[in-house]
């Protein structure tokens, strides 16, 4: 029993010398995990909706400055965001200008829900 715990401790702490077969097995197991892990485990998912109403999930969209005539015109900005995202019910919550190194507005970060 003590030897099994010792093996598990060495494997968990990765304390086998590099030129042993145990090291090779650990490396192979690590590579198997990297290459065979389903992509769905790391995909961004929408929040779980446990109630009947829509959750208050926010996202940020980057809109080029050339596409926006007036960043204070919320209606025009909402229309532009709806076209870009394909979400007919998108609502603009906040707008932040993204500036380049010279202080010129190159895009807008638009928070939507």
Residue pairs with C-beta under 8 A, 6 or more apart in sequence:
9 15
10 16
10 22
11 22
11 26
14 26
16 22
16 23
16 26
17 23
46 55
46 57
47 55
47 57
49 55
56 113
57 113
58 93
58 111
58 112
58 113
59 111
59 112
59 113
60 109
60 110
60 111
60 112
61 81
61 84
61 85
61 109
61 110
61 112
62 98
62 107
62 108
62 109
62 110
63 77
63 80
63 81
63 84
63 107
63 108
63 110
64 106
64 107
65 97
65 105
65 106
65 107
65 108
67 80
68 76
68 77
68 80
68 108
69 76
70 76
71 77
71 95
71 97
71 108
74 92
77 92
77 95
77 108
77 110
78 90
78 91
78 92
81 87
81 90
81 92
81 110
81 112
82 88
82 90
85 112
87 112
90 112
90 113
91 112
91 113
92 110
92 111
92 112
93 111
93 112
93 113
94 110
94 111
95 108
95 109
95 110
95 111
96 108
96 109
96 110
96 111
97 105
97 107
97 108
97 109
98 105
98 106
98 107
98 108
98 109
99 105
99 106
100 106
